Amino acid sequence: APALQALVEIDLQGDQLHIRHSPLCAEEGHSGCSFYSGLLEGLLAPLIAPAGLSIFPVCCRSFGADDCVLAVSE
């Protein structure tokens, strides 16, 4: 989370990461959530067995949500 907080405002709620005011997801229908997913996978994979790590978007600002939300599971 600290590495991601250098880029955007985040809030960790259980196994969901809420990204507030994502500059990559501002245009309607153009999601940047895959960037954040890839960044998190790159940061977490050395700490967790990569096959056991799953990060996927739950909702995105570019499709009308208030925040981008990524689910993270091991």
N, CA, C and O atoms as a GROMACS GRO file, in nm:
protein
  296
    1ALA      N    1   0.081  -0.121   0.000
    1ALA     CA    2   0.000   0.000   0.000
    1ALA      C    3   0.085   0.127   0.000
    1ALA      O    4   0.049   0.221  -0.071
    2PRO      N    5   0.195   0.135   0.075
    2PRO     CA    6   0.273   0.259   0.074
    2PRO      C    7   0.326   0.295  -0.066
    2PRO      O    8   0.328   0.412  -0.102
    3ALA      N    9   0.368   0.196  -0.144
    3ALA     CA   10   0.417   0.224  -0.278
    3ALA      C   11   0.306   0.280  -0.367
    3ALA      O   12   0.330   0.371  -0.446
    4LEU      N   13   0.188   0.227  -0.353
    4LEU     CA   14   0.075   0.273  -0.433
    4LEU      C   15   0.027   0.410  -0.385
    4LEU      O   16  -0.021   0.490  -0.465
    5GLN      N   17   0.039   0.436  -0.256
    5GLN     CA   18  -0.003   0.565  -0.202
    5GLN      C   19   0.082   0.680  -0.255
    5GLN      O   20   0.039   0.795  -0.250
    6ALA      N   21   0.200   0.651  -0.304
    6ALA     CA   22   0.283   0.754  -0.366
    6ALA      C   23   0.222   0.802  -0.497
    6ALA      O   24   0.252   0.912  -0.544
    7LEU      N   25   0.136   0.719  -0.557
    7LEU     CA   26   0.075   0.753  -0.686
    7LEU      C   27  -0.068   0.804  -0.673
    7LEU      O   28  -0.106   0.901  -0.738
    8VAL      N   29  -0.146   0.739  -0.588
    8VAL     CA   30  -0.289   0.772  -0.575
    8VAL      C   31  -0.335   0.756  -0.430
    8VAL      O   32  -0.267   0.695  -0.348
    9GLU      N   33  -0.451   0.812  -0.401
    9GLU     CA   34  -0.511   0.796  -0.269
    9GLU      C   35  -0.580   0.661  -0.264
    9GLU      O   36  -0.665   0.630  -0.348
   10ILE      N   37  -0.544   0.579  -0.164
   10ILE     CA   38  -0.604   0.446  -0.153
   10ILE      C   39  -0.661   0.424  -0.014
   10ILE      O   40  -0.627   0.493   0.082
   11ASP      N   41  -0.750   0.326  -0.008
   11ASP     CA   42  -0.811   0.286   0.119
   11ASP      C   43  -0.827   0.135   0.115
   11ASP      O   44  -0.899   0.083   0.029
   12LEU      N   45  -0.762   0.064   0.205
   12LEU     CA   46  -0.771  -0.081   0.212
   12LEU      C   47  -0.886  -0.119   0.304
   12LEU      O   48  -0.886  -0.083   0.421
   13GLN      N   49  -0.984  -0.191   0.250
   13GLN     CA   50  -1.100  -0.234   0.326
   13GLN      C   51  -1.112  -0.386   0.312
   13GLN      O   52  -1.168  -0.436   0.215
   14GLY      N   53  -1.059  -0.456   0.411
   14GLY     CA   54  -1.060  -0.602   0.405
   14GLY      C   55  -0.970  -0.650   0.292
   14GLY      O   56  -0.851  -0.617   0.289
   15ASP      N   57  -1.026  -0.726   0.198
   15ASP     CA   58  -0.949  -0.774   0.084
   15ASP      C   59  -0.973  -0.690  -0.040
   15ASP      O   60  -0.943  -0.733  -0.152
   16GLN      N   61  -1.027  -0.569  -0.022
   16GLN     CA   62  -1.052  -0.480  -0.135
   16GLN      C   63  -0.971  -0.352  -0.120
   16GLN      O   64  -0.964  -0.293  -0.012
   17LEU      N   65  -0.912  -0.311  -0.229
   17LEU     CA   66  -0.835  -0.189  -0.233
   17LEU      C   67  -0.915  -0.085  -0.311
   17LEU      O   68  -0.942  -0.103  -0.430
   18HIS      N   69  -0.952   0.024  -0.245
   18HIS     CA   70  -1.028   0.132  -0.308
   18HIS      C   71  -0.930   0.240  -0.353
   18HIS      O   72  -0.854   0.293  -0.272
   19ILE      N   73  -0.932   0.271  -0.481
   19ILE     CA   74  -0.845   0.373  -0.538
   19ILE      C   75  -0.932   0.495  -0.566
   19ILE      O   76  -1.022   0.490  -0.650
   20ARG      N   77  -0.905   0.602  -0.496
   20ARG     CA   78  -0.986   0.722  -0.506
   20ARG      C   79  -0.930   0.817  -0.612
   20ARG      O   80  -0.809   0.840  -0.619
   21HIS      N   81  -1.018   0.871  -0.693
   21HIS     CA   82  -0.982   0.973  -0.793
   21HIS      C   83  -0.870   0.928  -0.886
   21HIS      O   84  -0.776   1.003  -0.912
   22SER      N   85  -0.879   0.807  -0.936
   22SER     CA   86  -0.776   0.754  -1.024
   22SER      C   87  -0.763   0.840  -1.150
   22SER      O   88  -0.861   0.856  -1.223
   23PRO      N   89  -0.645   0.894  -1.177
   23PRO     CA   90  -0.626   0.972  -1.298
   23PRO      C   91  -0.625   0.885  -1.424
   23PRO      O   92  -0.642   0.936  -1.535
   24LEU      N   93  -0.604   0.755  -1.408
   24LEU     CA   94  -0.601   0.665  -1.523
   24LEU      C   95  -0.740   0.618  -1.565
   24LEU      O   96  -0.757   0.560  -1.672
   25CYS      N   97  -0.839   0.644  -1.482
   25CYS     CA   98  -0.974   0.594  -1.510
   25CYS      C   99  -1.075   0.708  -1.519
   25CYS      O  100  -1.190   0.694  -1.477
   26ALA      N  101  -1.032   0.820  -1.573
   26ALA     CA  102  -1.118   0.937  -1.577
   26ALA      C  103  -1.209   0.941  -1.700
   26ALA      O  104  -1.320   0.992  -1.693
   27GLU      N  105  -1.162   0.888  -1.811
   27GLU     CA  106  -1.242   0.892  -1.933
   27GLU      C  107  -1.346   0.782  -1.933
   27GLU      O  108  -1.319   0.669  -1.892
   28GLU      N  109  -1.463   0.815  -1.979
   28GLU     CA  110  -1.572   0.718  -1.981
   28GLU      C  111  -1.536   0.596  -2.066
   28GLU      O  112  -1.504   0.607  -2.184
   29GLY      N  113  -1.542   0.480  -2.002
   29GLY     CA  114  -1.518   0.354  -2.072
   29GLY      C  115  -1.373   0.316  -2.091
   29GLY      O  116  -1.346   0.213  -2.152
   30HIS      N  117  -1.277   0.394  -2.041
   30HIS     CA  118  -1.136   0.363  -2.055
   30HIS      C  119  -1.076   0.338  -1.917
   30HIS      O  120  -1.034   0.431  -1.848
   31SER      N  121  -1.072   0.211  -1.878
   31SER     CA  122  -1.025   0.173  -1.746
   31SER      C  123  -0.873   0.163  -1.742
   31SER      O  124  -0.811   0.110  -1.834
   32GLY      N  125  -0.814   0.213  -1.634
   32GLY     CA  126  -0.671   0.198  -1.610
   32GLY      C  127  -0.644   0.101  -1.497
   32GLY      O  128  -0.531   0.090  -1.450
   33CYS      N  129  -0.747   0.030  -1.454
   33CYS     CA  130  -0.734  -0.060  -1.340
   33CYS      C  131  -0.634  -0.172  -1.366
   33CYS      O  132  -0.574  -0.224  -1.272
   34SER      N  133  -0.614  -0.211  -1.491
   34SER     CA  134  -0.518  -0.317  -1.521
   34SER      C  135  -0.376  -0.270  -1.487
   34SER      O  136  -0.291  -0.353  -1.452
   35PHE      N  137  -0.349  -0.140  -1.498
   35PHE     CA  138  -0.219  -0.087  -1.457
   35PHE      C  139  -0.198  -0.111  -1.308
   35PHE      O  140  -0.093  -0.161  -1.266
   36TYR      N  141  -0.298  -0.076  -1.227
   36TYR     CA  142  -0.286  -0.093  -1.082
   36TYR      C  143  -0.277  -0.241  -1.046
   36TYR      O  144  -0.200  -0.277  -0.956
   37SER      N  145  -0.353  -0.325  -1.113
   37SER     CA  146  -0.345  -0.470  -1.087
   37SER      C  147  -0.206  -0.522  -1.116
   37SER      O  148  -0.149  -0.597  -1.037
   38GLY      N  149  -0.150  -0.482  -1.229
   38GLY     CA  150  -0.015  -0.525  -1.266
   38GLY      C  151   0.091  -0.475  -1.170
   38GLY      O  152   0.184  -0.548  -1.135
   39LEU      N  153   0.076  -0.350  -1.126
   39LEU     CA  154   0.170  -0.294  -1.030
   39LEU      C  155   0.166  -0.372  -0.899
   39LEU      O  156   0.270  -0.406  -0.843
   40LEU      N  157   0.046  -0.399  -0.850
   40LEU     CA  158   0.032  -0.475  -0.726
   40LEU      C  159   0.086  -0.617  -0.740
   40LEU      O  160   0.152  -0.668  -0.649
   41GLU      N  161   0.059  -0.681  -0.853
   41GLU     CA  162   0.111  -0.816  -0.875
   41GLU      C  163   0.263  -0.815  -0.874
   41GLU      O  164   0.326  -0.904  -0.816
   42GLY      N  165   0.323  -0.714  -0.938
   42GLY     CA  166   0.468  -0.704  -0.941
   42GLY      C  167   0.528  -0.682  -0.803
   42GLY      O  168   0.636  -0.733  -0.772
   43LEU      N  169   0.458  -0.605  -0.720
   43LEU     CA  170   0.507  -0.579  -0.585
   43LEU      C  171   0.486  -0.697  -0.491
   43LEU      O  172   0.571  -0.726  -0.406
   44LEU      N  173   0.373  -0.766  -0.506
   44LEU     CA  174   0.338  -0.873  -0.413
   44LEU      C  175   0.388  -1.011  -0.453
   44LEU      O  176   0.407  -1.096  -0.367
   45ALA      N  177   0.409  -1.036  -0.582
   45ALA     CA  178   0.447  -1.169  -0.628
   45ALA      C  179   0.573  -1.223  -0.560
   45ALA      O  180   0.576  -1.341  -0.527
   46PRO      N  181   0.678  -1.141  -0.537
   46PRO     CA  182   0.795  -1.195  -0.468
   46PRO      C  183   0.767  -1.237  -0.324
   46PRO      O  184   0.839  -1.319  -0.267
   47LEU      N  185   0.662  -1.181  -0.264
   47LEU     CA  186   0.630  -1.212  -0.126
   47LEU      C  187   0.531  -1.328  -0.113
   47LEU      O  188   0.530  -1.398  -0.011
   48ILE      N  189   0.450  -1.347  -0.215
   48ILE     CA  190   0.346  -1.450  -0.215
   48ILE      C  191   0.369  -1.537  -0.339
   48ILE      O  192   0.409  -1.486  -0.443
   49ALA      N  193   0.343  -1.665  -0.329
   49ALA     CA  194   0.356  -1.752  -0.446
   49ALA      C  195   0.269  -1.696  -0.559
   49ALA      O  196   0.147  -1.685  -0.542
   50PRO      N  197   0.329  -1.659  -0.674
   50PRO     CA  198   0.253  -1.595  -0.782
   50PRO      C  199   0.128  -1.672  -0.824
   50PRO      O  200   0.028  -1.610  -0.861
   51ALA      N  201   0.132  -1.804  -0.819
   51ALA     CA  202   0.016  -1.882  -0.859
   51ALA      C  203  -0.100  -1.865  -0.760
   51ALA      O  204  -0.215  -1.888  -0.795
   52GLY      N  205  -0.069  -1.826  -0.637
   52GLY     CA  206  -0.172  -1.810  -0.536
   52GLY      C  207  -0.226  -1.670  -0.526
   52GLY      O  208  -0.314  -1.644  -0.444
   53LEU      N  209  -0.175  -1.578  -0.607
   53LEU     CA  210  -0.215  -1.438  -0.599
   53LEU      C  211  -0.318  -1.407  -0.707
   53LEU      O  212  -0.299  -1.441  -0.824
   54SER      N  213  -0.426  -1.342  -0.667
   54SER     CA  214  -0.530  -1.303  -0.762
   54SER      C  215  -0.573  -1.160  -0.734
   54SER      O  216  -0.614  -1.127  -0.622
   55ILE      N  217  -0.563  -1.074  -0.834
   55ILE     CA  218  -0.605  -0.934  -0.823
   55ILE      C  219  -0.696  -0.906  -0.941
   55ILE      O  220  -0.657  -0.924  -1.057
   56PHE      N  221  -0.818  -0.862  -0.913
   56PHE     CA  222  -0.909  -0.833  -1.023
   56PHE      C  223  -0.998  -0.714  -0.989
   56PHE      O  224  -1.031  -0.690  -0.873
   57PRO      N  225  -1.037  -0.639  -1.094
   57PRO     CA  226  -1.122  -0.522  -1.071
   57PRO      C  227  -1.265  -0.561  -1.034
   57PRO      O  228  -1.322  -0.653  -1.093
   58VAL      N  229  -1.320  -0.491  -0.937
   58VAL     CA  230  -1.459  -0.510  -0.895
   58VAL      C  231  -1.545  -0.402  -0.959
   58VAL      O  232  -1.653  -0.430  -1.011
   59CYS      N  233  -1.498  -0.277  -0.955
   59CYS     CA  234  -1.566  -0.167  -1.022
   59CYS      C  235  -1.465  -0.059  -1.056
   59CYS      O  236  -1.354  -0.057  -1.003
   60CYS      N  237  -1.503   0.032  -1.146
   60CYS     CA  238  -1.410   0.131  -1.198
   60CYS      C  239  -1.480   0.265  -1.219
   60CYS      O  240  -1.597   0.270  -1.258
   61ARG      N  241  -1.407   0.374  -1.193
   61ARG     CA  242  -1.460   0.509  -1.214
   61ARG      C  243  -1.500   0.533  -1.359
   61ARG      O  244  -1.596   0.605  -1.387
   62SER      N  245  -1.426   0.472  -1.453
   62SER     CA  246  -1.455   0.497  -1.594
   62SER      C  247  -1.591   0.441  -1.636
   62SER      O  248  -1.642   0.474  -1.743
   63PHE      N  249  -1.648   0.355  -1.553
   63PHE     CA  250  -1.781   0.299  -1.581
   63PHE      C  251  -1.885   0.349  -1.483
   63PHE      O  252  -1.991   0.288  -1.468
   64GLY      N  253  -1.855   0.462  -1.414
   64GLY     CA  254  -1.955   0.526  -1.330
   64GLY      C  255  -1.944   0.504  -1.180
   64GLY      O  256  -2.021   0.564  -1.105
   65ALA      N  257  -1.852   0.421  -1.135
   65ALA     CA  258  -1.836   0.397  -0.990
   65ALA      C  259  -1.770   0.519  -0.924
   65ALA      O  260  -1.700   0.595  -0.990
   66ASP      N  261  -1.793   0.535  -0.795
   66ASP     CA  262  -1.730   0.644  -0.720
   66ASP      C  263  -1.579   0.624  -0.708
   66ASP      O  264  -1.503   0.720  -0.716
   67ASP      N  265  -1.537   0.500  -0.689
   67ASP     CA  266  -1.396   0.465  -0.676
   67ASP      C  267  -1.366   0.345  -0.764
   67ASP      O  268  -1.456   0.271  -0.803
   68CYS      N  269  -1.239   0.325  -0.795
   68CYS     CA  270  -1.195   0.199  -0.854
   68CYS      C  271  -1.172   0.105  -0.736
   68CYS      O  272  -1.116   0.145  -0.634
   69VAL      N  273  -1.215  -0.018  -0.750
   69VAL     CA  274  -1.200  -0.116  -0.643
   69VAL      C  275  -1.137  -0.242  -0.702
   69VAL      O  276  -1.186  -0.298  -0.800
   70LEU      N  277  -1.027  -0.284  -0.640
   70LEU     CA  278  -0.960  -0.408  -0.678
   70LEU      C  279  -0.973  -0.508  -0.564
   70LEU      O  280  -0.951  -0.472  -0.448
   71ALA      N  281  -1.007  -0.630  -0.595
   71ALA     CA  282  -1.010  -0.738  -0.497
   71ALA      C  283  -0.875  -0.809  -0.501
   71ALA      O  284  -0.824  -0.841  -0.608
   72VAL      N  285  -0.820  -0.834  -0.384
   72VAL     CA  286  -0.690  -0.900  -0.372
   72VAL      C  287  -0.708  -1.026  -0.288
   72VAL      O  288  -0.760  -1.019  -0.176
   73SER      N  289  -0.666  -1.140  -0.342
   73SER     CA  290  -0.676  -1.264  -0.264
   73SER      C  291  -0.552  -1.349  -0.287
   73SER      O  292  -0.485  -1.340  -0.390
   74GLU      N  293  -0.523  -1.431  -0.188
   74GLU     CA  294  -0.409  -1.524  -0.197
   74GLU      C  295  -0.457  -1.662  -0.228
   74GLU      O  296  -0.376  -1.754  -0.240
   0.00000   0.00000   0.00000
